[in-house]
Amino acid sequence: MRLHLILLTSILIIFCVKKVHVVINLIYFIKIILKQFLKGMNCDEDYDEISTEDIEEKWFEVYLDHFNIFNNRTFFLRYFVYDQFFKRGGPLLLEIGDQEAIEPDFVLSHPSLDLAEQLNGKLVLIEHRYYGQSIPFKNFNVNDLAYLSVEQALEDLALFIETYKRITPGLENSKVGVFGCSYAGSLATWLRYKFPHLVDGAWASSAPLHVTIDYSDYYEVVGHIYANVSRGCAAAIEQGYKEARQLFSTSNSLKRNRAAFEDWKCGNVTDLTANEMLHAMRSIISNQYSRPNHTIRSCEYLESKSVKTSYFKQLADFIVEISGEICSSGEAQSDYVERYQTCTEFGYSLSTSSQNQPFKDSFSAVDDLLESCANDYGEKITRDVIERSISRKNRLYGSTNLKVTKVFSIHGTHDPWYRLGLYQSNSKDTPVELVSGTSHCADSTTFENESEPPELKEKKKRGMEYMKRWLMPDSVTYVF
């Protein structure tokens, strides 16, 4: 009886809302409704249990330099394919790899998986050039990094979409949706902006779009997050950091006091300078990938300080406690490549110059960045070089004023990067959601994640509705 009511309701809605393509609409929507109903009743026998064993690893050949027609050198990008839901005419759903190696389980951990099931889409995750196994040179040096840029990466993606649709049966006339988180979210936005004839819709999670050499808002957001929980909590962080600066001010004092961090999971403290220690402390406290209620639990810990415990010791104990959740060894090669992009394209030095944040410090984040870049990649990396590159990026892609449509942008208020992104809609065709209390890329999970806050779930559902509207066949009119 319940199923009959659902089907009848869908029929009435379709006839009342739109009379054009009524029959096609009816068939298409009944399929979606049936699929969701059967899934909820645990009797959908069309699809096997989702597993990484069904993911196929493949390779795609791209040019090393897309902008030099006389350079025919090529290399291969790795990508994964999950097509258990795919049916002819379903959309191509392309997840863009971030600045790290891709793994098979990444394919199944994004709302794009839910979308693939509902729209019979083919799900693909592609690795970014120079990361993971998509390496153009076996043993590359700094000169070989000249072919690493946003522009080359976008050309890789455009060529892949164009070629993959042409050679894959059933995709010839399919719509294309792209997805990305953080930097990959920026690429998703820019790909739709630059190649609207190839990309029909984009989901950009926590995507920074404005590029700057000096970003002072990062720690301002961090300060607001903790202050909104408790003024005392924010004060404890500020005082603890102030004491750390004083205790790290001389080499002998640094040696004595960094012992408080011996048990942390962020590397060997004996190898770190005072500035490196302070930078690590700021990074861990900021915790841009924090889980729900992280700041509340953190403040409870910090405000439990006994009278005899210094603010520095309390802060150090807290950092050691949470370091395991945050620090990872990473891959030295990926770190080297990512920092090159920072030095030549983005800047993003995290300044402590603002007085509206807890890490009062006199050092210059920009000078630190310039010194690090020159040491790692040569003295040709100067402030003028970085600023010219940054100005070019903002000119090419429009910063947060870009005129783009059919991009769903979503940010969290606990993400220190959100002020660099599109968090206010420019038009009705550029929907934006700002989710209270969530962190960087918090939406990048499937709807099976039951621990998500209700507001995040609701706004992800809105994103799904937009993507469905943009990715359905032209013969189908979608209304929500």
N, C-alpha and C positions, 0 to 999 in steps of 0.2 A: 504493500500500500504506500509506504514511504517513497519507494522508488517511482511509483506512478505519479505521485504528487510532484516530485522533483522534475520529472520529464514534462508534465503538463505545465508547470510554472515556467520552465525554460521556453516552451513553445509559445506561451502567451507573451512573454517578454520580447521574444524575437519579433513576433508579428506586430506588437504594439510599437516597438522602437523603430524598426526598420523594415520596409517592405521590399527593398531591393535585395536581390540575391537571397530571398527568404529560404529557399530550399537548401542552398549550400550552407547558409548560416545555421539552419536547423540541424543538419547532419553534423556539422563541425562541432557545435556546442553540445549536442547530445553525447558525442564521443568524449568530450572533456568531462562532462558531468558524470557520465557512466564510469569513466576511469577513476575519478575521485571517489565516487560512491563505493565502487568495488574495492578500492584500496583501503578505504575506511572500514569495510566489512571483512578485510583480510581474505578476500576471495578473488583477487585479481591474478589469474593464472597465466596471463600473457607474458609476464616477465619473471625471470629467475631472480633470486636474491642478489642484490647489488654486491659486487666483489671486484677487488683490484685484479683478480685473475682474468677478468674479461677486458682488461685494458691492454691495448696493443701499442708497443713502442715502434715508432717509425722515424724516418729521416727525410728532410726536405733540403734540396740544394738551393743555395742563394749566392748572389754575387758578393764578393768581398767589398767592392766599392760600387754601389748602385749609380754613382754620379759621374763615373769615368767610363765612357762607352768603349774605350780602348783597353780597359783592364778586364780581362776575361777570367780572372782567377775566382774560384768558387770554394765554398765549404758547406758543411751540412749542419742544419739546425735539428735538434731532437724534438719530437713531439709525441704525445700520447693520444690515443683515440678510444673513446667509449661509445659504442653504437648500439647497445642493447635495446634502446628505445626507438631507434631511427626507422622511419618509414619514408618512402619517396616523397619529396616535396617538403619534408620537415626542415626546420632551419639549421644552419650551421652555427653552433654556439662555441665561440673561440675564447678560451681563457688565456690571458697573456701572462707569461712568466715574469716574475719580479727579478730583482738582482740577487739571484741565488739559483742553485740547481733545482730542477723540478723533480717531483717524485710522483709515482702513480696515485698515491692516496690523495694528492692535491686535487685531482680531477673530480673526486667524489665529495668534496668538502665545501661546496659553494652553492648558492641558490640556483646557479645554472643547471645543476643536476635536477632539481625539482622542475625547472623549466623544460629541460630535455624530455622528462617523462610526460609532462602535460602536452607538449607540442610535437612529440615524436622527433626530437632533434638529435643531431649528431654532435657529441661533445668532444672538443679537442683542446688540449693544453699544449702550448708551444713555448719552448725555452728561448730566452733572450740571448742574442749573440754575445760571446765571450764569457758566458756563465755556464756552470754545470759541465756538460759534455759537448756543448755547442761552441767549440773552440776553433778558430781559424788557423792558429799556429800551435805547434806542439810545445815549443819553448819560446814564448814570446817575450820581447823586451818592451821598453816604454815606447819606442818608435812604432811598434806593431799595433799599439792602442789607437793609432790615428783613425782607424776604421770603426771605432766605438763611439756612437753618438745617437741621440734621439732620432735624428733624421734617417740614419742608416737602419735603425730598428723599425721605424715606421714603414720604410720601404720593404723590409723583410716581411712584415705582416701583410702589407698590401699585396705583394707578390704571392704570398702563400694563399691568401683568400681567393685571389683571381685564378690561380693555378689549381688549387684543391677543388674548387667548385667545378672547374672544367673537366677534371679527370675522374671525379667521383660520381658514379651512377646515382641518380636520384637527387643530386644537389644542384643540377644545372640551373634551375630557376628558383632556388631557395633563397629566403631572406638570411641575413647574417647579423648576429648579435655578438658583441665583444664585451669582455668582463676583465676587470683588473682592480687590484688593491694597492694603495700607496702609489709608488712610481708607476706601476703597471696600470693603475687607475688613470693616471695622467696620460699614459700612452693610449688607453682606450678612448679617452675624451678627444685627444688630438687626432687619433685615427679617424673617428667619425667626422671631426672638423675638416680634415684634409682630404678624406676620401669618402664623401657622402654617397657616391655612386656604388661603393663597395660595401659599406657598413650601414645597416638599417636602424640599429639601435645600440646603445652602450650603457653599461652599468659601471659606474666609477665609484669605488669605495675609498673614502679618505684620500682623495687625489689632490695633491698640491699643484696648483696651476700657475701661481705667481712665483717667479724665481727671483731670489735676492741674495746678495753676498752676506748680509747682516740681518739675521732674524731674531729680534729681541722679544717678540710676542710669545715665543715658545715657553720660556720660564714664567712669563706673566700668566699664561693659562694654567701652568702647574701650580703657581701660587694661589690662584683663584679656586682651583679644585680643592686644595687642602683647607683654605680659609673658609670655604662654604660648609665644610664639615665642622670646623672649630677654629676660632681665632687662636686658641692656645696651641693647637696642633701646628698651624702655620708658624707660630712664634717659636715652637720647639725646633722645627726644621731650620729656621733662619738662625737661631742661636747656636745650634749644633754645627751648622756649616761655618759660622763665624769662628767658633772655637777651633774647628779643624784647620782653617786657614792660619790661625795663630800657631797651632801646634806643628804645622808643616812648614813653618817659615824658615827654619834652619835645617841643615843636613842632619845634625845630631838629633834634633827634636823629631824630624821626619822618621828616622830609623826607629826611634823609641815608640812613637805613637801609631805608626802604620801596623804595628803588631796586632792592634785591635781588629784588623781585617784579615788576619791569617786564615781564618776558616771560610772566607767567602769563596764563591764559585766563579770568580771573574779573573782568574790568572794569579800568577805569583806576585804578591805585593812587593817583594824585595826588588823587583825589576822596574817598579813604577816611580816616576818623579812626582814631586808635589803637585804639579799641574795635572798630571795624568790621574793621580789619586782623586783630586777634586772633581775632575771631569767624570770619572767613573761614579763618584758619589752622586753627582747631579743626574747622571743618566739613570741610575738605579731608582732614585727617588721619583724621577719623572715617570718612569715605567709607562711608556706610551701604549703598550699592549695590555694594560691592566684589566683584570677581570671585574665583573660587577661587584660592588661593595668593597673593592680593594682599598679605597681611600678611607673608608669608615674603619676597617680593621687596622689599617696602618695608623690612623690617629689614636685608636684605642691603645695600641702598643706604645706609641710615642708619649702619650699623656699618662701612662702608668709609671712614669719615672719616679723613683724614690728620691727623697731629699738628698741622700748621700751620692747619688749618681749624677755625673756631669751630663750636660746636654750632648756633648761630643760622644761620650760613651753610650748613651741611650741611642743616639742616631747611628753609631757604628754597629751596635748590636742589631738594630732594626735592618740595616743594610745587609749584614751577614745573613740574617734570617730569610730575607726575600731574594737574595742574590741567585739562588738556585733556580728560581722561576724565570729569571730575566737573562742572566749571562749564559752564553754558549760559546764554545770554542770557534765555531764557524769554519769556513774554509779560507786559508790564507790567500789563495788565488782569487777567490770571489771578493774578499775584502780589498785586495789590491786594485782590482778592476773597478769596484764600486767607488773607491776613493778617487780614482782617476776621473770618473764622471762628475764627482763632487768638485774636483779641482778645475775641470775644463768646461762644465756646463751649468752647474747649479749653485755653487758656493754654499749657502745654507749654514754659515757659521752661527752657532747658537750664542748670541750675545747676552751678557749679564749686565749690560749698561743701564737697563731700566730700573728705576727705583720701586716699581710695583711688582717685585718678585723677591723670593726669599734668599737668593744666592748672591748677595752683594759682594762684588769682586771688582778689582781694579784692572785685571788683565784684559787684553784686547783679543776677543775671539777671532777677529779677522786676521790679526797678525799671527796668531797661532795657526790658523788655516794656511796662510801664505807660506809660513816657515815649513809646515808639514808637506805642503804640495811641492815646494822647491826641493826639499830633501828627497822626496820619493820619486819625482818625475822630472827634475831638472829645473834650473833657474829660469828657463823660458816661461814657467808658470808664474806670472806676476799679477798684481792686483788689476792692472790695466787689461791684461788678457782675460781674466775671469769676468770683469765687469763688462767688457765688450761682448763676451759670449752670453752673459745674462741678459743684456739689453737686446741682443739678437733673438733670444728665446722668447722674451716677452713681446717683441715686435712680430715674430712669426706666428705665435699662437694666441696672442691677445690677452695674456695674463688672465685675470678673472672677468675681463670684459669681452671675452671672445663671443662671437655670434655663431652659436652652434645650436642645433635642435636634436631632439630625440636622444638626449643623454640624461640618464637618471643618476644624480649625484647624491651621495649620502655621507654624512659626517657625524661624529660624536662630540659632545661638548667637553669630554674628558680627553680628547685627542689634542695634544699641543700643536699639531700641524694644521688644525682645521681652519685657522684664519688665512692660510695661504690658498685655500680651496674655494670652490663655488658653494657657498652656504646660504646664498640668497638668490632666488630664481630671477633670471633675466627675462623670461617669457613663459607662457603656459606650455610651450614645447620643450622647456628645459626644466623639468621638475627637480626640486631640491628638498632633501629632508635633513634636519638637524636633530639628532636623537640625544635626549638628556641623559647624562651620566654614563655614556658609553665611550669606549676608547678607540684607538686606531684600528681600522678594518674589522670592527666588531661584528659587522653584518656578513662577513665572509664565511658563513657556515650555512649548512642546509637547514631546512625547517624542522628537521628531526632533533635539533638542539633544544632540549626542554629547559635549559638553564637560562635562556635568553630573557631579558626583561620584556614585559608585555608591549611597551612602546616600541622597542626595536622590532619585535615580531610584526606589529601592525604596519610599521613603515617599510619593512621588507616586503610585506604583502602588496603595498602600493607599488613598489618597484616592480614586482612580478606582473602586476596588472598593466603597467606601462610597457614592459617588455613584450607582453603578449600582444598588445595592440600594435606595436611596431613590427613584430616578427611574424604575424599571421599572414597567410597568402593574401594577395590583393583582392581575390574574389570574396574574401570574408570581411565583414564589417564588425569590429569589436567595440562594444559600448560598456563603460563601467562608471 
